[in-house]
């Protein structure tokens, strides 16, 4: 784990009740916390964006 991974930033996030329920159910299916699921999904999106060569 690099230094950037160890120093996590807190970000306030507002979600609709429906989105929260969907993400929470998905997190449970993947045996992750809701926070862990959101971080995983964001990380995967960034990787995918970098792979595609988008700016």
mmCIF file of the N, C-alpha and C atoms, coordinates in Angstrom:
data_MODEL
# 
_entry.id   MODEL 
# 
loop_
_atom_site.group_PDB 
_atom_site.id 
_atom_site.type_symbol 
_atom_site.label_atom_id 
_atom_site.label_alt_id 
_atom_site.label_comp_id 
_atom_site.label_asym_id 
_atom_site.label_entity_id 
_atom_site.label_seq_id 
_atom_site.pdbx_PDB_ins_code 
_atom_site.Cartn_x 
_atom_site.Cartn_y 
_atom_site.Cartn_z 
_atom_site.occupancy 
_atom_site.B_iso_or_equiv 
_atom_site.pdbx_formal_charge 
_atom_site.auth_seq_id 
_atom_site.auth_comp_id 
_atom_site.auth_asym_id 
_atom_site.auth_atom_id 
_atom_site.pdbx_PDB_model_num 
ATOM 1   N N  . UNK A 1 1  ? 0.849   -1.171 0.000   1.00 0.00 ? 1  UNK A N  1 
ATOM 2   C CA . UNK A 1 1  ? 0.000   0.000  0.000   1.00 0.00 ? 1  UNK A CA 1 
ATOM 3   C C  . UNK A 1 1  ? 0.898   1.239  0.000   1.00 0.00 ? 1  UNK A C  1 
ATOM 4   N N  . UNK A 1 2  ? 0.686   2.144  -0.944  1.00 0.00 ? 2  UNK A N  1 
ATOM 5   C CA . UNK A 1 2  ? 1.499   3.357  -0.983  1.00 0.00 ? 2  UNK A CA 1 
ATOM 6   C C  . UNK A 1 2  ? 0.977   4.383  0.011   1.00 0.00 ? 2  UNK A C  1 
ATOM 7   N N  . UNK A 1 3  ? 1.748   5.452  0.189   1.00 0.00 ? 3  UNK A N  1 
ATOM 8   C CA . UNK A 1 3  ? 1.403   6.461  1.187   1.00 0.00 ? 3  UNK A CA 1 
ATOM 9   C C  . UNK A 1 3  ? 0.036   7.091  0.923   1.00 0.00 ? 3  UNK A C  1 
ATOM 10  N N  . UNK A 1 4  ? -0.315  7.291  -0.350  1.00 0.00 ? 4  UNK A N  1 
ATOM 11  C CA . UNK A 1 4  ? -1.610  7.864  -0.701  1.00 0.00 ? 4  UNK A CA 1 
ATOM 12  C C  . UNK A 1 4  ? -2.772  6.998  -0.249  1.00 0.00 ? 4  UNK A C  1 
ATOM 13  N N  . UNK A 1 5  ? -2.556  5.683  -0.261  1.00 0.00 ? 5  UNK A N  1 
ATOM 14  C CA . UNK A 1 5  ? -3.604  4.760  0.183   1.00 0.00 ? 5  UNK A CA 1 
ATOM 15  C C  . UNK A 1 5  ? -3.790  4.839  1.702   1.00 0.00 ? 5  UNK A C  1 
ATOM 16  N N  . UNK A 1 6  ? -2.687  5.030  2.429   1.00 0.00 ? 6  UNK A N  1 
ATOM 17  C CA . UNK A 1 6  ? -2.758  5.037  3.883   1.00 0.00 ? 6  UNK A CA 1 
ATOM 18  C C  . UNK A 1 6  ? -3.432  6.305  4.406   1.00 0.00 ? 6  UNK A C  1 
ATOM 19  N N  . UNK A 1 7  ? -3.250  7.410  3.714   1.00 0.00 ? 7  UNK A N  1 
ATOM 20  C CA . UNK A 1 7  ? -3.831  8.681  4.140   1.00 0.00 ? 7  UNK A CA 1 
ATOM 21  C C  . UNK A 1 7  ? -5.159  8.901  3.433   1.00 0.00 ? 7  UNK A C  1 
ATOM 22  N N  . UNK A 1 8  ? -6.209  8.456  4.045   1.00 0.00 ? 8  UNK A N  1 
ATOM 23  C CA . UNK A 1 8  ? -7.533  8.576  3.424   1.00 0.00 ? 8  UNK A CA 1 
ATOM 24  C C  . UNK A 1 8  ? -8.175  9.897  3.801   1.00 0.00 ? 8  UNK A C  1 
ATOM 25  N N  . UNK A 1 9  ? -8.877  10.458 2.873   1.00 0.00 ? 9  UNK A N  1 
ATOM 26  C CA . UNK A 1 9  ? -9.600  11.712 3.080   1.00 0.00 ? 9  UNK A CA 1 
ATOM 27  C C  . UNK A 1 9  ? -11.068 11.407 3.319   1.00 0.00 ? 9  UNK A C  1 
ATOM 28  N N  . UNK A 1 10 ? -11.684 12.183 4.168   1.00 0.00 ? 10 UNK A N  1 
ATOM 29  C CA . UNK A 1 10 ? -13.118 12.047 4.406   1.00 0.00 ? 10 UNK A CA 1 
ATOM 30  C C  . UNK A 1 10 ? -13.849 12.998 3.476   1.00 0.00 ? 10 UNK A C  1 
ATOM 31  N N  . UNK A 1 11 ? -14.934 12.503 2.894   1.00 0.00 ? 11 UNK A N  1 
ATOM 32  C CA . UNK A 1 11 ? -15.726 13.299 1.963   1.00 0.00 ? 11 UNK A CA 1 
ATOM 33  C C  . UNK A 1 11 ? -17.199 13.160 2.355   1.00 0.00 ? 11 UNK A C  1 
ATOM 34  N N  . UNK A 1 12 ? -17.844 14.279 2.664   1.00 0.00 ? 12 UNK A N  1 
ATOM 35  C CA . UNK A 1 12 ? -19.282 14.183 2.942   1.00 0.00 ? 12 UNK A CA 1 
ATOM 36  C C  . UNK A 1 12 ? -20.020 13.807 1.654   1.00 0.00 ? 12 UNK A C  1 
ATOM 37  N N  . UNK A 1 13 ? -20.958 12.925 1.771   1.00 0.00 ? 13 UNK A N  1 
ATOM 38  C CA . UNK A 1 13 ? -21.663 12.434 0.586   1.00 0.00 ? 13 UNK A CA 1 
ATOM 39  C C  . UNK A 1 13 ? -23.146 12.317 0.893   1.00 0.00 ? 13 UNK A C  1 
ATOM 40  N N  . UNK A 1 14 ? -23.954 12.901 0.041   1.00 0.00 ? 14 UNK A N  1 
ATOM 41  C CA . UNK A 1 14 ? -25.406 12.794 0.193   1.00 0.00 ? 14 UNK A CA 1 
ATOM 42  C C  . UNK A 1 14 ? -25.925 11.860 -0.890  1.00 0.00 ? 14 UNK A C  1 
ATOM 43  N N  . UNK A 1 15 ? -26.722 10.892 -0.470  1.00 0.00 ? 15 UNK A N  1 
ATOM 44  C CA . UNK A 1 15 ? -27.314 9.930  -1.396  1.00 0.00 ? 15 UNK A CA 1 
ATOM 45  C C  . UNK A 1 15 ? -28.824 9.899  -1.183  1.00 0.00 ? 15 UNK A C  1 
ATOM 46  N N  . UNK A 1 16 ? -29.544 9.660  -2.261  1.00 0.00 ? 16 UNK A N  1 
ATOM 47  C CA . UNK A 1 16 ? -30.984 9.453  -2.103  1.00 0.00 ? 16 UNK A CA 1 
ATOM 48  C C  . UNK A 1 16 ? -31.196 8.150  -1.336  1.00 0.00 ? 16 UNK A C  1 
ATOM 49  N N  . UNK A 1 17 ? -32.341 8.033  -0.721  1.00 0.00 ? 17 UNK A N  1 
ATOM 50  C CA . UNK A 1 17 ? -32.650 6.822  0.043   1.00 0.00 ? 17 UNK A CA 1 
ATOM 51  C C  . UNK A 1 17 ? -32.600 5.595  -0.864  1.00 0.00 ? 17 UNK A C  1 
ATOM 52  N N  . UNK A 1 18 ? -33.115 5.727  -2.071  1.00 0.00 ? 18 UNK A N  1 
ATOM 53  C CA . UNK A 1 18 ? -33.142 4.604  -3.020  1.00 0.00 ? 18 UNK A CA 1 
ATOM 54  C C  . UNK A 1 18 ? -31.734 4.182  -3.409  1.00 0.00 ? 18 UNK A C  1 
ATOM 55  N N  . UNK A 1 19 ? -30.878 5.153  -3.737  1.00 0.00 ? 19 UNK A N  1 
ATOM 56  C CA . UNK A 1 19 ? -29.503 4.827  -4.116  1.00 0.00 ? 19 UNK A CA 1 
ATOM 57  C C  . UNK A 1 19 ? -28.764 4.205  -2.941  1.00 0.00 ? 19 UNK A C  1 
ATOM 58  N N  . UNK A 1 20 ? -28.959 4.756  -1.745  1.00 0.00 ? 20 UNK A N  1 
ATOM 59  C CA . UNK A 1 20 ? -28.324 4.201  -0.555  1.00 0.00 ? 20 UNK A CA 1 
ATOM 60  C C  . UNK A 1 20 ? -28.734 2.730  -0.366  1.00 0.00 ? 20 UNK A C  1 
ATOM 61  N N  . UNK A 1 21 ? -30.027 2.443  -0.529  1.00 0.00 ? 21 UNK A N  1 
ATOM 62  C CA . UNK A 1 21 ? -30.514 1.071  -0.360  1.00 0.00 ? 21 UNK A CA 1 
ATOM 63  C C  . UNK A 1 21 ? -29.894 0.139  -1.400  1.00 0.00 ? 21 UNK A C  1 
ATOM 64  N N  . UNK A 1 22 ? -29.833 0.590  -2.647  1.00 0.00 ? 22 UNK A N  1 
ATOM 65  C CA . UNK A 1 22 ? -29.251 -0.233 -3.716  1.00 0.00 ? 22 UNK A CA 1 
ATOM 66  C C  . UNK A 1 22 ? -27.771 -0.504 -3.466  1.00 0.00 ? 22 UNK A C  1 
ATOM 67  N N  . UNK A 1 23 ? -27.018 0.546  -3.104  1.00 0.00 ? 23 UNK A N  1 
ATOM 68  C CA . UNK A 1 23 ? -25.591 0.374  -2.841  1.00 0.00 ? 23 UNK A CA 1 
ATOM 69  C C  . UNK A 1 23 ? -25.352 -0.499 -1.616  1.00 0.00 ? 23 UNK A C  1 
ATOM 70  N N  . UNK A 1 24 ? -26.165 -0.326 -0.599  1.00 0.00 ? 24 UNK A N  1 
ATOM 71  C CA . UNK A 1 24 ? -26.017 -1.120 0.613   1.00 0.00 ? 24 UNK A CA 1 
ATOM 72  C C  . UNK A 1 24 ? -26.287 -2.599 0.342   1.00 0.00 ? 24 UNK A C  1 
ATOM 73  N N  . UNK A 1 25 ? -27.315 -2.894 -0.437  1.00 0.00 ? 25 UNK A N  1 
ATOM 74  C CA . UNK A 1 25 ? -27.617 -4.285 -0.793  1.00 0.00 ? 25 UNK A CA 1 
ATOM 75  C C  . UNK A 1 25 ? -26.475 -4.888 -1.616  1.00 0.00 ? 25 UNK A C  1 
ATOM 76  N N  . UNK A 1 26 ? -25.933 -4.104 -2.545  1.00 0.00 ? 26 UNK A N  1 
ATOM 77  C CA . UNK A 1 26 ? -24.817 -4.556 -3.383  1.00 0.00 ? 26 UNK A CA 1 
ATOM 78  C C  . UNK A 1 26 ? -23.593 -4.829 -2.504  1.00 0.00 ? 26 UNK A C  1 
ATOM 79  N N  . UNK A 1 27 ? -23.340 -3.933 -1.559  1.00 0.00 ? 27 UNK A N  1 
ATOM 80  C CA . UNK A 1 27 ? -22.207 -4.106 -0.647  1.00 0.00 ? 27 UNK A CA 1 
ATOM 81  C C  . UNK A 1 27 ? -22.359 -5.398 0.154   1.00 0.00 ? 27 UNK A C  1 
ATOM 82  N N  . UNK A 1 28 ? -23.545 -5.655 0.646   1.00 0.00 ? 28 UNK A N  1 
ATOM 83  C CA . UNK A 1 28 ? -23.785 -6.886 1.397   1.00 0.00 ? 28 UNK A CA 1 
ATOM 84  C C  . UNK A 1 28 ? -23.548 -8.111 0.526   1.00 0.00 ? 28 UNK A C  1 
ATOM 85  N N  . UNK A 1 29 ? -23.989 -8.060 -0.728  1.00 0.00 ? 29 UNK A N  1 
ATOM 86  C CA . UNK A 1 29 ? -23.766 -9.170 -1.654  1.00 0.00 ? 29 UNK A CA 1 
ATOM 87  C C  . UNK A 1 29 ? -22.276 -9.434 -1.870  1.00 0.00 ? 29 UNK A C  1 
ATOM 88  N N  . UNK A 1 30 ? -21.482 -8.362 -1.848  1.00 0.00 ? 30 UNK A N  1 
ATOM 89  C CA . UNK A 1 30 ? -20.037 -8.469 -2.081  1.00 0.00 ? 30 UNK A CA 1 
ATOM 90  C C  . UNK A 1 30 ? -19.241 -8.558 -0.776  1.00 0.00 ? 30 UNK A C  1 
ATOM 91  N N  . UNK A 1 31 ? -19.941 -8.709 0.350   1.00 0.00 ? 31 UNK A N  1 
ATOM 92  C CA . UNK A 1 31 ? -19.309 -8.809 1.671   1.00 0.00 ? 31 UNK A CA 1 
ATOM 93  C C  . UNK A 1 31 ? -18.395 -7.614 1.957   1.00 0.00 ? 31 UNK A C  1 
ATOM 94  N N  . UNK A 1 32 ? -18.898 -6.428 1.652   1.00 0.00 ? 32 UNK A N  1 
ATOM 95  C CA . UNK A 1 32 ? -18.176 -5.188 1.929   1.00 0.00 ? 32 UNK A CA 1 
ATOM 96  C C  . UNK A 1 32 ? -19.070 -4.267 2.752   1.00 0.00 ? 32 UNK A C  1 
ATOM 97  N N  . UNK A 1 33 ? -18.427 -3.303 3.413   1.00 0.00 ? 33 UNK A N  1 
ATOM 98  C CA . UNK A 1 33 ? -19.187 -2.231 4.051   1.00 0.00 ? 33 UNK A CA 1 
ATOM 99  C C  . UNK A 1 33 ? -19.676 -1.305 2.943   1.00 0.00 ? 33 UNK A C  1 
ATOM 100 N N  . UNK A 1 34 ? -20.638 -0.476 3.253   1.00 0.00 ? 34 UNK A N  1 
ATOM 101 C CA . UNK A 1 34 ? -21.122 0.481  2.256   1.00 0.00 ? 34 UNK A CA 1 
ATOM 102 C C  . UNK A 1 34 ? -19.981 1.408  1.833   1.00 0.00 ? 34 UNK A C  1 
ATOM 103 N N  . UNK A 1 35 ? -19.208 1.886  2.809   1.00 0.00 ? 35 UNK A N  1 
ATOM 104 C CA . UNK A 1 35 ? -18.082 2.759  2.501   1.00 0.00 ? 35 UNK A CA 1 
ATOM 105 C C  . UNK A 1 35 ? -17.074 2.032  1.602   1.00 0.00 ? 35 UNK A C  1 
ATOM 106 N N  . UNK A 1 36 ? -16.778 0.788  1.928   1.00 0.00 ? 36 UNK A N  1 
ATOM 107 C CA . UNK A 1 36 ? -15.851 -0.011 1.122   1.00 0.00 ? 36 UNK A CA 1 
ATOM 108 C C  . UNK A 1 36 ? -16.368 -0.223 -0.289  1.00 0.00 ? 36 UNK A C  1 
ATOM 109 N N  . UNK A 1 37 ? -17.665 -0.428 -0.427  1.00 0.00 ? 37 UNK A N  1 
ATOM 110 C CA . UNK A 1 37 ? -18.261 -0.636 -1.746  1.00 0.00 ? 37 UNK A CA 1 
ATOM 111 C C  . UNK A 1 37 ? -18.159 0.632  -2.590  1.00 0.00 ? 37 UNK A C  1 
ATOM 112 N N  . UNK A 1 38 ? -18.458 1.765  -1.992  1.00 0.00 ? 38 UNK A N  1 
ATOM 113 C CA . UNK A 1 38 ? -18.377 3.040  -2.721  1.00 0.00 ? 38 UNK A CA 1 
ATOM 114 C C  . UNK A 1 38 ? -16.941 3.293  -3.150  1.00 0.00 ? 38 UNK A C  1 
ATOM 115 N N  . UNK A 1 39 ? -15.982 3.047  -2.247  1.00 0.00 ? 39 UNK A N  1 
ATOM 116 C CA . UNK A 1 39 ? -14.569 3.242  -2.586  1.00 0.00 ? 39 UNK A CA 1 
ATOM 117 C C  . UNK A 1 39 ? -14.155 2.287  -3.711  1.00 0.00 ? 39 UNK A C  1 
ATOM 118 N N  . UNK A 1 40 ? -14.589 1.034  -3.643  1.00 0.00 ? 40 UNK A N  1 
ATOM 119 C CA . UNK A 1 40 ? -14.281 0.057  -4.689  1.00 0.00 ? 40 UNK A CA 1 
ATOM 120 C C  . UNK A 1 40 ? -14.841 0.501  -6.039  1.00 0.00 ? 40 UNK A C  1 
ATOM 121 N N  . UNK A 1 41 ? -16.088 0.917  -6.053  1.00 0.00 ? 41 UNK A N  1 
ATOM 122 C CA . UNK A 1 41 ? -16.716 1.332  -7.309  1.00 0.00 ? 41 UNK A CA 1 
ATOM 123 C C  . UNK A 1 41 ? -16.036 2.564  -7.907  1.00 0.00 ? 41 UNK A C  1 
ATOM 124 N N  . UNK A 1 42 ? -15.683 3.511  -7.062  1.00 0.00 ? 42 UNK A N  1 
ATOM 125 C CA . UNK A 1 42 ? -14.983 4.698  -7.552  1.00 0.00 ? 42 UNK A CA 1 
ATOM 126 C C  . UNK A 1 42 ? -13.599 4.332  -8.087  1.00 0.00 ? 42 UNK A C  1 
ATOM 127 N N  . UNK A 1 43 ? -12.878 3.464  -7.388  1.00 0.00 ? 43 UNK A N  1 
ATOM 128 C CA . UNK A 1 43 ? -11.557 3.032  -7.851  1.00 0.00 ? 43 UNK A CA 1 
ATOM 129 C C  . UNK A 1 43 ? -11.644 2.321  -9.193  1.00 0.00 ? 43 UNK A C  1 
ATOM 130 N N  . UNK A 1 44 ? -12.632 1.440  -9.333  1.00 0.00 ? 44 UNK A N  1 
ATOM 131 C CA . UNK A 1 44 ? -12.815 0.726  -10.606 1.00 0.00 ? 44 UNK A CA 1 
ATOM 132 C C  . UNK A 1 44 ? -13.151 1.697  -11.736 1.00 0.00 ? 44 UNK A C  1 
ATOM 133 N N  . UNK A 1 45 ? -13.952 2.695  -11.450 1.00 0.00 ? 45 UNK A N  1 
ATOM 134 C CA . UNK A 1 45 ? -14.309 3.694  -12.466 1.00 0.00 ? 45 UNK A CA 1 
ATOM 135 C C  . UNK A 1 45 ? -13.088 4.487  -12.915 1.00 0.00 ? 45 UNK A C  1 
ATOM 136 N N  . UNK A 1 46 ? -12.232 4.848  -11.968 1.00 0.00 ? 46 UNK A N  1 
ATOM 137 C CA . UNK A 1 46 ? -11.022 5.590  -12.313 1.00 0.00 ? 46 UNK A CA 1 
ATOM 138 C C  . UNK A 1 46 ? -10.092 4.725  -13.155 1.00 0.00 ? 46 UNK A C  1 
ATOM 139 N N  . UNK A 1 47 ? -9.924  3.449  -12.775 1.00 0.00 ? 47 UNK A N  1 
ATOM 140 C CA . UNK A 1 47 ? -9.081  2.532  -13.559 1.00 0.00 ? 47 UNK A CA 1 
ATOM 141 C C  . UNK A 1 47 ? -9.611  2.396  -14.981 1.00 0.00 ? 47 UNK A C  1 
ATOM 142 N N  . UNK A 1 48 ? -10.920 2.241  -15.097 1.00 0.00 ? 48 UNK A N  1 
ATOM 143 C CA . UNK A 1 48 ? -11.542 2.079  -16.404 1.00 0.00 ? 48 UNK A CA 1 
ATOM 144 C C  . UNK A 1 48 ? -11.348 3.339  -17.255 1.00 0.00 ? 48 UNK A C  1 
ATOM 145 N N  . UNK A 1 49 ? -11.480 4.477  -16.635 1.00 0.00 ? 49 UNK A N  1 
ATOM 146 C CA . UNK A 1 49 ? -11.298 5.755  -17.340 1.00 0.00 ? 49 UNK A CA 1 
ATOM 147 C C  . UNK A 1 49 ? -9.864  5.879  -17.834 1.00 0.00 ? 49 UNK A C  1 
ATOM 148 N N  . UNK A 1 50 ? -8.893  5.530  -16.994 1.00 0.00 ? 50 UNK A N  1 
ATOM 149 C CA . UNK A 1 50 ? -7.486  5.602  -17.380 1.00 0.00 ? 50 UNK A CA 1 
ATOM 150 C C  . UNK A 1 50 ? -7.181  4.634  -18.524 1.00 0.00 ? 50 UNK A C  1 
ATOM 151 N N  . UNK A 1 51 ? -7.760  3.447  -18.458 1.00 0.00 ? 51 UNK A N  1 
ATOM 152 C CA . UNK A 1 51 ? -7.560  2.440  -19.516 1.00 0.00 ? 51 UNK A CA 1 
ATOM 153 C C  . UNK A 1 51 ? -8.074  2.924  -20.849 1.00 0.00 ? 51 UNK A C  1 
ATOM 154 N N  . UNK A 1 52 ? -9.201  3.614  -20.825 1.00 0.00 ? 52 UNK A N  1 
ATOM 155 C CA . UNK A 1 52 ? -9.823  4.102  -22.043 1.00 0.00 ? 52 UNK A CA 1 
ATOM 156 C C  . UNK A 1 52 ? -9.120  5.287  -22.652 1.00 0.00 ? 52 UNK A C  1 
ATOM 157 N N  . UNK A 1 53 ? -8.158  5.854  -21.927 1.00 0.00 ? 53 UNK A N  1 
ATOM 158 C CA . UNK A 1 53 ? -7.415  6.980  -22.438 1.00 0.00 ? 53 UNK A CA 1 
ATOM 159 C C  . UNK A 1 53 ? -8.165  8.283  -22.389 1.00 0.00 ? 53 UNK A C  1 
ATOM 160 N N  . UNK A 1 54 ? -9.271  8.340  -21.631 1.00 0.00 ? 54 UNK A N  1 
ATOM 161 C CA . UNK A 1 54 ? -10.007 9.587  -21.511 1.00 0.00 ? 54 UNK A CA 1 
ATOM 162 C C  . UNK A 1 54 ? -9.242  10.569 -20.651 1.00 0.00 ? 54 UNK A C  1 
ATOM 163 N N  . UNK A 1 55 ? -9.485  11.850 -20.871 1.00 0.00 ? 55 UNK A N  1 
ATOM 164 C CA . UNK A 1 55 ? -8.827  12.877 -20.057 1.00 0.00 ? 55 UNK A CA 1 
ATOM 165 C C  . UNK A 1 55 ? -9.744  13.348 -18.972 1.00 0.00 ? 55 UNK A C  1 
# 
